[in-house]
């Protein structure tokens, strides 16, 4: 469920493209080393509060225990707009409160980017989730950062660009750990699901 980092990795408009350059090879040096260039929000990544909040926590300060736990994946595929009503219908009412992490499967792409309405971010905050993950490049669509402000402002972690296409709705064990980049606004991460 983690997207690969490679020169062909799709990046958010305006973000740096990925380059991977071999600077030492086993043949010439006896070892191999590569130079990586990319933005802090490349592929599957975590947005730290410092991404949009002045003085917010940086990715090396994020509480890792809030990125590990029981998750529920909600399938919202095929919806152009996702609001409170859609998320309520997709999440079995009797099951709420049995996990710390919610994952949103939207099957977004360049051509079809699901719009997450701010009342969805409010719903996530109201339910007390510690982390929200999504398969699109952003929890917001367009220039507005309302969902980022609501979620990060309330201390809820955001994981973007998960690969959820082959994941069915339901409960899972979840782990997503970012690179520990000092004083950075976000970082690529490795996310895994465990059968719960």
Backbone as a chain_set.jsonl record, in Angstrom:
{"seq": "XXXXXXXXXXXXXXXXXXXXXXXXXXXXXXXXXXXXXXXXXXXXXXXXXXXXXXXXXXXXXXXXXXXXXXXXXXXXXXXXXXXXXXXXXXXXXXXXXXXXXXXXXXXXXXXXXXXXXXXXXXXXXXXXXXXXXXXXXXXXXXXXXXXXXXXXXXXXXXXXXXXXXXXXXXXXXXXXXXXXXXXXXXXXXXXXXXXX", "coords": {"N": [[0.802, -1.204, 0.0], [2.149, 1.087, -0.126], [3.325, 3.63, -2.185], [5.737, 3.504, -4.785], [8.928, 5.175, -4.948], [10.296, 6.802, -7.558], [11.815, 8.002, -10.655], [9.601, 8.244, -12.376], [7.474, 8.646, -10.695], [4.419, 10.107, -9.91], [3.93, 13.47, -8.996], [2.65, 16.031, -6.81], [1.244, 18.908, -8.385], [3.67, 21.357, -9.028], [5.426, 20.468, -7.083], [8.777, 19.16, -6.476], [10.205, 17.023, -8.935], [11.116, 13.53, -8.904], [14.462, 12.428, -8.753], [16.892, 9.953, -9.268], [20.141, 9.227, -8.918], [22.935, 7.367, -9.722], [25.88, 7.417, -7.966], [28.049, 6.021, -7.199], [29.374, 2.879, -8.082], [29.317, -0.715, -7.792], [31.035, -1.951, -9.52], [33.017, 0.049, -10.11], [33.739, 1.125, -7.606], [33.424, -0.733, -5.626], [31.229, -0.705, -4.06], [27.798, 0.399, -3.937], [26.13, 3.505, -4.295], [23.522, 5.858, -4.259], [22.257, 9.067, -5.261], [19.561, 10.898, -4.104], [16.875, 12.977, -5.093], [14.071, 14.818, -4.222], [10.773, 15.996, -3.325], [9.477, 16.702, -0.019], [6.973, 15.676, 0.195], [6.524, 13.394, -1.36], [5.305, 10.575, -3.155], [3.874, 7.975, -1.111], [3.261, 9.582, 1.867], [3.683, 11.49, 4.917], [2.017, 14.274, 6.224], [3.215, 16.709, 8.256], [2.192, 18.84, 11.014], [3.627, 21.253, 10.621], [3.529, 21.612, 7.929], [1.448, 23.272, 7.182], [0.893, 24.899, 9.338], [2.092, 27.6, 11.076], [4.835, 27.325, 13.167], [4.076, 24.78, 13.824], [4.313, 21.261, 14.731], [7.118, 19.424, 13.533], [8.003, 16.772, 11.199], [9.76, 15.017, 12.465], [8.963, 15.268, 15.035], [6.483, 14.173, 15.311], [4.196, 12.061, 17.004], [4.876, 8.8, 16.979], [3.379, 6.641, 17.872], [0.774, 7.244, 17.271], [0.541, 6.592, 14.671], [0.379, 3.951, 14.392], [-1.728, 1.222, 14.743], [-5.158, 0.14, 15.067], [-7.043, 0.113, 12.15], [-9.706, 1.288, 10.024], [-10.865, 0.729, 6.797], [-12.606, 2.681, 4.566], [-14.592, 2.396, 1.752], [-14.954, 4.584, -0.757], [-15.055, 4.72, -3.443], [-15.569, 5.918, -6.763], [-17.06, 8.141, -6.161], [-17.545, 11.572, -6.7], [-17.634, 13.684, -4.997], [-17.138, 13.877, -1.564], [-18.762, 13.888, 1.353], [-20.071, 14.408, 4.693], [-22.47, 12.853, 4.738], [-21.975, 10.806, 2.823], [-19.778, 9.482, 3.959], [-20.841, 8.579, 6.364], [-22.758, 6.738, 5.437], [-21.091, 4.827, 4.261], [-19.629, 3.783, 6.359], [-20.121, 1.369, 8.703], [-22.512, 1.934, 11.139], [-22.72, 0.712, 13.721], [-20.143, -0.067, 14.165], [-18.444, 2.031, 14.719], [-15.844, 3.718, 16.526], [-14.144, 1.656, 17.166], [-11.548, 1.768, 16.375], [-8.438, 3.579, 15.758], [-7.576, 4.793, 13.513], [-8.503, 5.978, 10.321], [-9.023, 5.051, 6.98], [-9.338, 6.268, 3.721], [-10.608, 5.199, 0.785], [-10.63, 6.279, -2.4], [-10.05, 5.986, -5.026], [-8.883, 7.973, -6.59], [-7.481, 9.839, -9.326], [-5.371, 11.384, -11.855], [-7.281, 12.158, -13.711], [-9.705, 11.902, -12.376], [-10.401, 13.248, -9.551], [-11.334, 12.899, -6.358], [-13.349, 15.058, -4.429], [-12.952, 16.045, -1.218], [-15.07, 17.079, 1.209], [-15.113, 19.727, 3.674], [-16.788, 19.016, 5.845], [-16.395, 16.327, 6.109], [-13.787, 16.152, 7.128], [-14.313, 17.359, 9.573], [-16.036, 15.429, 10.629], [-14.254, 13.28, 10.95], [-12.55, 14.392, 12.878], [-14.393, 14.804, 14.972], [-15.064, 12.189, 15.653], [-12.796, 11.354, 16.887], [-10.491, 10.227, 15.765], [-7.013, 9.431, 15.36], [-5.428, 9.468, 13.151], [-5.694, 9.984, 9.631], [-5.808, 8.44, 6.497], [-5.365, 8.571, 2.953], [-5.949, 7.76, -0.517], [-5.382, 9.596, -2.469], [-3.442, 12.403, -3.763], [-3.755, 14.482, -2.045], [-5.634, 15.563, 0.842], [-7.163, 17.676, 0.34], [-8.728, 19.416, -2.386], [-7.68, 21.343, -5.082], [-6.739, 24.812, -4.5], [-7.46, 25.518, -1.906], [-6.967, 24.8, 1.579], [-8.575, 23.721, 3.533], [-9.278, 21.202, 4.737], [-6.77, 20.246, 5.547], [-6.183, 22.255, 7.441], [-8.226, 21.85, 9.355], [-7.776, 19.144, 10.178], [-4.918, 18.878, 10.796], [-4.772, 21.021, 12.517], [-6.168, 20.058, 14.675], [-4.554, 18.133, 15.607], [-4.535, 15.73, 14.206], [-3.082, 13.213, 12.337], [-2.073, 13.22, 8.882], [-1.973, 11.097, 6.169], [-0.985, 10.755, 2.923], [-1.526, 9.709, -0.508], [-1.64, 6.887, -0.489], [-1.622, 3.485, -1.644], [-4.377, 1.983, -2.335], [-5.838, 0.402, -4.022], [-6.172, -2.405, -4.232], [-7.257, -3.134, -1.828], [-9.684, -4.232, 0.38], [-12.721, -3.019, 1.993], [-12.814, -2.728, 5.579], [-11.506, -3.874, 8.784], [-8.115, -3.479, 9.853], [-4.757, -4.121, 11.008], [-2.46, -1.464, 11.272], [0.422, 0.223, 10.153], [2.479, 2.995, 9.745], [5.289, 4.612, 9.074], [7.214, 7.53, 9.04], [10.148, 8.841, 7.343], [12.74, 10.041, 9.428], [13.224, 13.114, 9.311], [14.861, 15.86, 10.235], [13.282, 18.752, 11.481], [11.464, 19.059, 9.353], [8.643, 19.523, 7.105], [7.191, 17.333, 6.319], [7.328, 13.878, 5.218], [8.385, 11.133, 3.139], [6.954, 7.858, 3.58], [6.674, 4.483, 4.843], [4.054, 2.348, 4.553], [2.062, -0.226, 5.953], [-0.383, -2.854, 5.965], [-1.944, -5.085, 8.21], [-3.554, -8.169, 8.515], [-6.452, -8.138, 10.442]], "CA": [[0.0, 0.0, 0.0], [3.069, 2.216, -0.235], [3.701, 3.91, -3.58], [7.187, 3.519, -5.017], [9.596, 6.435, -5.289], [11.085, 6.589, -8.783], [11.702, 9.185, -11.517], [8.267, 8.337, -12.991], [6.458, 8.862, -9.66], [3.599, 11.311, -10.087], [4.045, 14.375, -7.85], [1.65, 17.095, -6.758], [1.666, 20.014, -9.253], [4.569, 22.336, -8.424], [6.423, 19.802, -6.232], [9.942, 18.69, -7.239], [10.175, 15.668, -9.489], [12.087, 12.607, -8.309], [15.625, 11.97, -9.519], [17.744, 8.971, -8.602], [21.39, 9.232, -9.693], [23.978, 6.485, -9.19], [27.135, 8.17, -7.863], [29.123, 5.033, -7.012], [28.912, 1.552, -8.491], [30.106, -1.841, -7.295], [32.08, -2.198, -10.52], [34.125, 1.002, -10.025], [34.107, 1.5, -6.234], [33.262, -1.852, -4.701], [29.949, -0.51, -3.373], [26.847, 1.188, -4.722], [25.471, 4.601, -3.588], [22.726, 6.712, -5.143], [21.838, 10.389, -4.783], [18.119, 11.059, -4.29], [16.312, 14.322, -5.01], [12.61, 14.768, -4.271], [10.111, 16.829, -2.332], [9.154, 16.024, 1.245], [5.622, 15.116, 0.073], [6.607, 12.517, -2.523], [4.721, 9.233, -3.047], [3.17, 7.845, 0.166], [3.965, 10.48, 2.783], [2.974, 12.061, 6.059], [2.046, 15.725, 6.384], [3.358, 17.16, 9.644], [1.516, 20.126, 11.212], [4.444, 22.335, 10.071], [3.219, 21.734, 6.501], [0.559, 24.425, 6.971], [0.715, 25.688, 10.557], [3.295, 28.297, 11.549], [5.243, 26.827, 14.478], [3.54, 23.438, 14.041], [5.293, 20.18, 14.905], [7.752, 18.914, 12.32], [7.793, 15.328, 11.049], [10.561, 14.293, 13.453], [8.31, 15.44, 16.331], [5.185, 13.493, 15.299], [4.096, 10.915, 17.904], [4.794, 7.612, 16.133], [2.353, 5.711, 18.354], [-0.499, 7.593, 16.634], [0.608, 6.088, 13.294], [0.339, 2.498, 14.518], [-2.93, 0.838, 15.469], [-6.26, -0.504, 14.353], [-7.585, 1.004, 11.12], [-10.86, 0.851, 9.236], [-10.847, 1.277, 5.447], [-13.923, 3.021, 4.022], [-14.534, 2.447, 0.292], [-15.74, 5.683, -1.314], [-14.715, 4.716, -4.868], [-16.586, 6.342, -7.714], [-17.747, 9.361, -5.726], [-16.835, 12.794, -7.093], [-17.628, 14.564, -3.837], [-17.313, 13.071, -0.358], [-19.158, 14.686, 2.505], [-20.477, 13.719, 5.904], [-23.496, 11.845, 4.424], [-21.347, 9.666, 2.128], [-18.909, 8.742, 4.875], [-21.738, 7.909, 7.323], [-23.364, 5.578, 4.752], [-20.061, 3.831, 3.948], [-19.035, 3.271, 7.587], [-21.193, 0.747, 9.484], [-22.748, 2.716, 12.359], [-22.44, -0.033, 14.951], [-18.713, -0.361, 14.282], [-17.655, 3.227, 15.018], [-15.181, 3.773, 17.819], [-13.33, 0.471, 17.411], [-10.219, 1.942, 15.778], [-7.826, 4.905, 15.92], [-7.131, 5.267, 12.202], [-9.48, 5.78, 9.248], [-8.42, 5.092, 5.645], [-10.34, 6.608, 2.715], [-10.32, 4.702, -0.569], [-11.407, 7.084, -3.345], [-9.589, 5.662, -6.384], [-8.601, 9.223, -7.295], [-6.415, 9.816, -10.329], [-5.226, 12.683, -12.522], [-8.509, 12.478, -14.428], [-10.861, 11.858, -11.49], [-9.9, 13.552, -8.215], [-12.475, 13.057, -5.45], [-13.317, 16.262, -3.598], [-13.308, 15.776, 0.171], [-15.659, 18.288, 1.779], [-14.659, 19.988, 5.044], [-17.569, 18.336, 6.887], [-15.775, 15.007, 6.294], [-12.673, 16.371, 8.061], [-14.944, 17.602, 10.882], [-16.539, 14.12, 11.074], [-13.072, 12.532, 11.405], [-12.116, 15.011, 14.133], [-15.428, 14.579, 15.991], [-15.028, 10.782, 16.059], [-11.608, 11.15, 17.712], [-9.417, 9.475, 15.107], [-5.672, 9.999, 15.507], [-4.791, 9.521, 11.838], [-6.496, 9.706, 8.442], [-5.02, 8.153, 5.306], [-6.154, 8.665, 1.718], [-5.207, 7.292, -1.687], [-5.103, 10.688, -3.402], [-2.244, 13.179, -3.441], [-4.061, 15.474, -1.022], [-6.971, 15.514, 1.432], [-7.855, 18.838, -0.219], [-8.652, 19.534, -3.84], [-7.511, 22.747, -5.455], [-5.858, 25.694, -3.728], [-7.891, 25.626, -0.51], [-6.384, 23.813, 2.484], [-9.51, 23.632, 4.664], [-9.175, 19.912, 5.426], [-5.474, 20.261, 6.237], [-6.293, 23.134, 8.613], [-9.085, 21.197, 10.356], [-7.153, 17.921, 10.705], [-3.636, 19.156, 11.446], [-5.056, 21.941, 13.61], [-6.693, 19.285, 15.812], [-3.567, 17.112, 15.959], [-4.798, 14.474, 13.492], [-2.088, 12.962, 11.288], [-2.548, 13.027, 7.511], [-1.132, 10.274, 5.288], [-1.518, 10.912, 1.57], [-0.987, 8.938, -1.621], [-1.59, 5.445, -0.228], [-2.082, 2.645, -2.749], [-5.448, 1.184, -1.731], [-6.688, -0.162, -5.07], [-6.446, -3.828, -4.027], [-7.597, -3.335, -0.421], [-11.127, -4.28, 0.613], [-13.148, -2.343, 3.216], [-12.768, -3.533, 6.784], [-10.519, -3.584, 9.818], [-6.744, -3.946, 9.643], [-3.676, -3.522, 11.762], [-1.87, -0.464, 10.378], [1.693, 0.836, 10.556], [2.999, 3.923, 8.743], [6.371, 5.347, 9.733], [7.906, 8.455, 8.139], [11.575, 9.079, 7.531], [12.963, 11.028, 10.49], [13.943, 14.237, 8.717], [14.821, 16.91, 11.265], [12.667, 20.056, 11.217], [10.848, 19.056, 8.021], [7.183, 19.644, 7.083], [6.599, 16.054, 5.942], [8.345, 12.913, 4.784], [7.921, 9.848, 2.611], [6.735, 6.872, 4.64], [6.341, 3.113, 4.447], [2.815, 1.949, 5.201], [1.68, -1.634, 5.782], [-1.61, -3.339, 6.588], [-1.872, -6.428, 8.753], [-4.898, -8.723, 8.681], [-6.867, -7.933, 11.828]], "C": [[0.843, 1.266, 0.0], [3.424, 2.417, -1.702], [5.223, 4.008, -3.687], [7.679, 4.926, -5.323], [10.538, 6.146, -6.444], [10.947, 7.838, -9.653], [10.315, 9.347, -12.154], [7.145, 8.549, -11.97], [5.736, 10.183, -9.897], [3.728, 12.167, -8.819], [2.957, 15.438, -7.945], [2.137, 18.26, -7.627], [2.489, 21.058, -8.493], [5.622, 21.735, -7.509], [7.594, 19.312, -7.084], [9.736, 17.26, -7.74], [11.281, 14.838, -8.845], [13.24, 12.364, -9.279], [16.422, 11.004, -8.646], [18.988, 8.832, -9.467], [22.419, 8.336, -9.005], [25.278, 7.27, -9.153], [28.331, 7.266, -7.559], [28.559, 3.669, -7.393], [29.834, 0.477, -7.92], [31.284, -2.087, -8.229], [33.278, -1.26, -10.341], [34.612, 1.267, -8.598], [34.052, 0.347, -5.235], [31.995, -1.749, -3.866], [29.068, 0.367, -4.258], [26.193, 2.238, -3.819], [24.719, 5.44, -4.618], [22.397, 8.024, -4.456], [20.359, 10.535, -5.121], [17.741, 12.526, -4.192], [14.811, 14.203, -5.166], [12.057, 15.745, -3.245], [9.767, 16.01, -1.095], [7.769, 15.385, 1.223], [5.523, 14.239, -1.173], [6.045, 11.144, -2.195], [3.909, 9.136, -1.749], [3.945, 8.647, 1.198], [3.058, 10.948, 3.911], [3.144, 13.571, 6.043], [2.178, 16.023, 7.878], [2.585, 18.472, 9.8], [2.286, 21.316, 10.622], [4.221, 22.54, 8.567], [2.346, 22.963, 6.243], [0.396, 25.327, 8.188], [2.046, 26.301, 11.002], [3.617, 27.817, 12.954], [4.716, 25.44, 14.807], [4.657, 22.412, 14.18], [5.837, 19.737, 13.553], [7.676, 17.39, 12.324], [8.609, 14.511, 12.05], [9.962, 14.402, 14.863], [6.954, 14.744, 16.417], [5.242, 12.266, 16.207], [3.871, 9.651, 17.071], [3.716, 6.64, 16.593], [0.99, 6.013, 17.735], [-0.561, 7.139, 15.172], [0.607, 4.56, 13.241], [-0.93, 2.146, 15.276], [-3.942, 0.156, 14.587], [-6.878, 0.517, 13.408], [-8.844, 0.403, 10.522], [-10.782, 1.535, 7.884], [-12.288, 1.461, 4.97], [-13.779, 3.144, 2.506], [-15.509, 3.502, -0.22], [-15.484, 5.822, -2.808], [-15.901, 5.173, -5.719], [-17.336, 7.606, -7.325], [-16.904, 10.574, -6.112], [-16.674, 13.749, -5.918], [-17.937, 13.718, -2.607], [-17.556, 14.002, 0.818], [-19.566, 13.795, 3.659], [-21.479, 12.6, 5.609], [-22.881, 10.606, 3.789], [-20.511, 8.83, 3.086], [-19.744, 7.989, 5.923], [-22.345, 6.646, 6.701], [-22.351, 4.465, 4.543], [-19.458, 3.17, 5.184], [-20.147, 2.671, 8.447], [-21.332, 1.414, 10.862], [-22.345, 1.978, 13.624], [-20.961, -0.259, 15.192], [-17.876, 0.843, 14.69], [-17.01, 3.141, 16.399], [-14.303, 2.572, 18.124], [-11.94, 0.578, 16.786], [-9.741, 3.38, 15.98], [-7.537, 5.587, 14.58], [-8.222, 4.995, 11.177], [-8.763, 5.977, 7.914], [-9.528, 5.308, 4.618], [-9.877, 6.152, 1.339], [-11.235, 5.445, -1.537], [-11.128, 6.72, -4.793], [-9.411, 6.927, -7.219], [-7.46, 9.039, -8.281], [-6.287, 11.22, -10.908], [-6.548, 13.125, -13.141], [-9.716, 12.592, -13.496], [-10.401, 12.007, -10.043], [-11.094, 13.807, -7.308], [-12.287, 14.296, -4.582], [-13.819, 15.897, -2.205], [-13.818, 17.083, 0.773], [-15.194, 18.482, 3.227], [-15.496, 19.303, 6.124], [-17.086, 16.898, 7.099], [-14.616, 15.12, 7.276], [-13.217, 16.621, 9.47], [-15.467, 16.3, 11.479], [-15.386, 13.294, 11.649], [-12.601, 13.07, 12.757], [-13.098, 14.708, 15.265], [-15.384, 13.143, 16.521], [-13.765, 10.44, 16.846], [-10.513, 10.313, 17.084], [-8.087, 10.193, 15.28], [-5.018, 10.259, 14.16], [-5.828, 9.268, 10.753], [-5.538, 9.479, 7.279], [-5.923, 8.164, 4.088], [-5.291, 8.237, 0.532], [-4.958, 8.382, -2.719], [-3.886, 11.483, -2.921], [-2.478, 14.225, -2.366], [-5.452, 15.224, -0.439], [-7.801, 16.714, 0.982], [-7.771, 18.774, -1.736], [-8.567, 21.015, -4.179], [-6.606, 23.493, -4.49], [-6.198, 25.748, -2.24], [-7.288, 24.501, 0.328], [-7.256, 23.624, 3.726], [-9.343, 22.334, 5.445], [-7.843, 19.773, 6.16], [-5.57, 21.08, 7.53], [-7.103, 22.466, 9.724], [-8.332, 20.037, 11.008], [-5.857, 18.208, 11.45], [-3.818, 20.105, 12.626], [-5.572, 21.235, 14.855], [-5.775, 18.123, 16.169], [-3.787, 15.762, 15.306], [-3.793, 14.336, 12.355], [-2.756, 12.789, 9.935], [-1.506, 12.202, 6.758], [-1.768, 10.347, 3.91], [-0.813, 9.971, 0.59], [-0.74, 7.463, -1.267], [-2.048, 4.702, -1.475], [-3.098, 1.66, -2.171], [-6.277, 0.42, -2.759], [-7.034, -1.63, -4.866], [-6.838, -4.155, -2.585], [-9.113, -3.234, -0.257], [-11.477, -3.5, 1.884], [-13.044, -3.288, 4.41], [-11.679, -3.082, 7.732], [-9.171, -4.209, 9.5], [-5.87, -3.423, 10.771], [-2.952, -2.593, 10.799], [-0.597, 0.092, 10.989], [2.128, 1.76, 9.422], [4.036, 4.81, 9.422], [7.119, 6.23, 8.729], [9.414, 8.427, 8.36], [11.728, 10.172, 8.581], [13.868, 12.133, 9.945], [13.775, 15.433, 9.656], [14.237, 18.21, 10.721], [12.038, 20.157, 9.833], [9.324, 19.014, 8.136], [6.452, 18.362, 6.707], [7.705, 15.115, 5.518], [7.702, 11.708, 4.141], [7.858, 8.822, 3.741], [6.484, 5.504, 4.032], [5.131, 2.703, 5.244], [2.538, 0.479, 4.927], [0.351, -1.894, 6.494], [-1.369, -4.761, 7.063], [-3.296, -6.926, 8.911], [-5.271, -8.677, 10.147], [-7.82, -9.041, 12.263]], "O": [[0.321, 2.375, 0.111], [3.788, 1.461, -2.386], [5.895, 4.528, -2.796], [6.954, 5.752, -5.876], [11.464, 5.344, -6.32], [10.055, 8.653, -9.418], [9.899, 10.469, -12.442], [5.978, 8.623, -12.353], [6.358, 11.232, -10.063], [3.646, 11.649, -7.705], [2.418, 15.705, -9.019], [3.327, 18.573, -7.61], [2.064, 21.573, -7.459], [6.607, 22.397, -7.183], [7.43, 19.073, -8.28], [9.168, 16.413, -7.05], [12.251, 15.376, -8.312], [13.029, 12.125, -10.468], [16.595, 11.221, -7.447], [18.911, 8.377, -10.608], [22.732, 8.536, -7.831], [25.741, 7.744, -10.191], [29.482, 7.693, -7.651], [27.417, 3.344, -7.071], [30.993, 0.743, -7.605], [32.391, -2.392, -7.784], [34.425, -1.703, -10.409], [35.78, 1.599, -8.401], [34.578, 0.451, -4.127], [31.723, -2.626, -3.046], [29.544, 0.995, -5.205], [25.752, 1.92, -2.715], [25.222, 5.698, -5.711], [22.274, 8.09, -3.233], [19.946, 10.327, -6.262], [18.227, 13.241, -3.315], [14.321, 13.578, -6.106], [12.792, 16.257, -2.4], [9.767, 14.78, -1.128], [7.423, 14.631, 2.133], [4.563, 14.331, -1.939], [6.271, 10.609, -1.11], [3.313, 10.129, -1.33], [5.141, 8.429, 1.389], [1.835, 10.814, 3.853], [4.249, 14.088, 5.875], [1.325, 15.62, 8.669], [2.346, 19.154, 8.804], [1.671, 22.283, 10.172], [4.678, 23.534, 8.002], [2.483, 23.62, 5.211], [-0.182, 26.408, 8.08], [3.008, 25.581, 11.27], [2.769, 27.892, 13.843], [4.88, 24.964, 15.93], [5.799, 22.663, 13.795], [5.11, 19.683, 12.562], [7.325, 16.787, 13.338], [8.188, 13.423, 12.442], [10.403, 13.708, 15.779], [6.339, 14.726, 17.483], [6.219, 11.518, 16.183], [2.788, 9.458, 16.519], [3.187, 5.885, 15.777], [0.134, 5.13, 17.678], [-1.592, 7.286, 14.516], [0.807, 3.96, 12.185], [-1.188, 2.707, 16.341], [-3.626, -0.339, 13.505], [-7.196, 1.638, 13.805], [-9.031, -0.813, 10.51], [-10.651, 2.757, 7.804], [-13.083, 0.52, 4.971], [-12.942, 3.907, 2.024], [-16.726, 3.34, -0.129], [-15.669, 6.896, -3.38], [-17.058, 4.861, -5.436], [-18.167, 8.09, -8.093], [-15.695, 10.599, -5.878], [-15.715, 14.517, -5.846], [-18.886, 12.934, -2.609], [-16.693, 14.783, 1.219], [-19.421, 12.574, 3.601], [-21.359, 11.51, 6.167], [-23.217, 9.483, 4.165], [-20.539, 7.601, 3.026], [-19.384, 6.881, 6.32], [-22.435, 5.608, 7.357], [-22.697, 3.287, 4.636], [-18.841, 2.11, 5.076], [-21.037, 3.402, 8.882], [-20.383, 1.447, 11.645], [-21.701, 2.552, 14.502], [-20.56, -0.605, 16.303], [-16.691, 0.683, 14.983], [-17.575, 2.557, 17.323], [-13.767, 2.468, 19.227], [-11.232, -0.423, 16.682], [-10.518, 4.272, 16.321], [-7.289, 6.791, 14.52], [-8.803, 3.91, 11.16], [-8.004, 6.929, 7.734], [-10.542, 4.611, 4.641], [-8.888, 6.651, 0.8], [-12.454, 5.274, -1.51], [-11.882, 7.101, -5.688], [-9.743, 6.952, -8.403], [-6.586, 8.193, -8.093], [-7.004, 12.135, -10.503], [-6.899, 14.304, -13.107], [-10.661, 13.317, -13.808], [-10.055, 11.024, -9.388], [-11.791, 14.81, -7.462], [-11.198, 14.547, -4.067], [-14.968, 15.49, -2.036], [-13.088, 18.072, 0.839], [-14.914, 17.507, 3.925], [-14.985, 19.03, 7.211], [-17.337, 16.313, 8.153], [-14.472, 14.277, 8.162], [-12.644, 16.145, 10.45], [-15.361, 16.081, 12.686], [-15.525, 12.68, 12.707], [-12.293, 12.3, 13.666], [-12.687, 14.394, 16.382], [-15.638, 12.908, 17.703], [-13.67, 9.351, 17.412], [-9.686, 9.745, 17.797], [-8.041, 11.422, 15.338], [-4.171, 11.142, 14.026], [-6.729, 8.446, 10.922], [-4.578, 10.228, 7.097], [-7.099, 7.811, 4.171], [-4.065, 8.338, 0.572], [-4.367, 8.102, -3.762], [-3.374, 11.262, -1.824], [-1.527, 14.794, -1.83], [-6.342, 14.735, -1.134], [-9.008, 16.76, 1.218], [-6.864, 18.16, -2.298], [-9.3, 21.833, -3.623], [-5.816, 22.894, -3.761], [-5.323, 25.996, -1.41], [-7.118, 23.382, -0.156], [-6.751, 23.398, 4.825], [-9.273, 22.354, 6.674], [-7.796, 19.242, 7.27], [-5.096, 20.65, 8.581], [-6.717, 22.508, 10.892], [-8.254, 19.952, 12.233], [-5.711, 17.825, 12.61], [-3.101, 20.005, 13.622], [-5.433, 21.748, 15.965], [-6.154, 17.235, 16.933], [-3.284, 14.75, 15.794], [-3.666, 15.226, 11.515], [-3.871, 12.273, 9.846], [-0.326, 12.55, 6.713], [-2.948, 10.038, 3.746], [0.306, 9.511, 0.816], [0.25, 6.872, -1.699], [-2.797, 5.256, -2.28], [-2.73, 0.638, -1.594], [-7.31, -0.153, -2.413], [-8.104, -2.063, -5.294], [-6.762, -5.309, -2.164], [-9.736, -2.27, -0.702], [-10.627, -3.335, 2.759], [-13.171, -4.503, 4.263], [-11.021, -2.063, 7.523], [-9.088, -5.31, 8.956], [-6.189, -2.419, 11.409], [-2.841, -2.909, 9.615], [-0.54, 0.392, 12.182], [2.143, 1.349, 8.262], [3.694, 5.657, 10.248], [7.597, 5.749, 7.702], [9.891, 8.039, 9.427], [10.94, 11.117, 8.621], [15.09, 12.097, 10.093], [12.67, 15.945, 9.836], [14.632, 18.701, 9.664], [12.074, 21.217, 9.209], [8.779, 18.535, 9.13], [5.224, 18.31, 6.77], [8.873, 15.498, 5.462], [6.61, 11.295, 4.532], [8.601, 8.902, 4.72], [6.128, 5.383, 2.86], [5.165, 2.704, 6.475], [2.749, -0.007, 3.816], [0.015, -1.244, 7.484], [-0.681, -5.542, 6.405], [-4.159, -6.19, 9.39], [-4.505, -9.121, 11.002], [-8.283, -9.044, 13.404]]}, "num_chains": 1, "name": "protein.A"}
